[in-house]
Amino acid sequence: MSNLNVEELKQRVETMRDCYFKGFGNAILGIQGKCEHYSNKPLIPEDRAKFILEDLEMIEEHYRKIPFSKLNSNSDFAPLFVIKDLLGRFGEDVREFLKYPAKGERVNRIKNIGTAICWSGVVYKDNILRRVEELRTLPGNEDFRVRITDYRGIEFMLA
């Protein structure tokens, strides 16, 4: 149980929700899979490279909008800081791969960094769910729910 009062806890959950990216892991894994698929090809078709870049840019744009200066990196938000750090290297590797597709070290780094990013996202989602459960233990908040909108604009109930 945290030291936050009900309103602080609700605010924390709302901020966490605003930073959450539904479909994030699928987008990262999609980029990884496409890079791996094209890793033994001499050239990536232009339309496929465009799709990979669009997904990468969508993720990067989301992370540019997160107000990191207002978040505590030693708290529930810590996984976001890890993702932010890894995302820069991931993006560099993906862009370099699209210029020069080659199996080996670059594809392995894309896979390894992408996997680390995805697991950090899982930890972040677990942090949100843990805070929601904590809030639900407080009188009058038993039915508290969190609605999120994914990158396609579809609304979901996270918890």
C-alpha positions, 0 to 999 in steps of 0.5 A: 500500500502506498502513502498516497491519498485517494485523490493522489492515487487517482491522479497517479493512475490517470497520468500513468494511463495518459503515458500508456500506449496500447498496442506498443508491444505489437508494434515493436514486435512487428518491426522486429519481425519485419527486420528479421524477415528482410535480413537475408535479402539484398534489398527491402521493398520501398513500401515495406520499409515505409511501413516499418518506418511509420510504425517506428515513428508512431512509437517515437512520437508517443514517447516524445509527448510523455512529460518525462520532466514531470515524472519520477524515474524511481517510481511506477514510471521507471519502465518508461525511462528505460523504454525511452533510453532503449528506444533511441538505440532501437530506432538508430538500428532499425533506420540503419538496417533499412539502409543496409539490410544484413543478417547478423549483429544489427538484426540481433540488436534489434531483436534484443533491444526490442524484447527488452523494450517490450518487457519494460512495457509489460512491467509498466502495465503491471504497475498501472494494474497494481495501482488500480487494484490498490485504489479499488481497496479504498472505500468508494472506489471498488468499481474504479476503471481505466479506459484507454484509447489505442493508437487506432483510436479504439477505446478499451477498458484496461482495468 
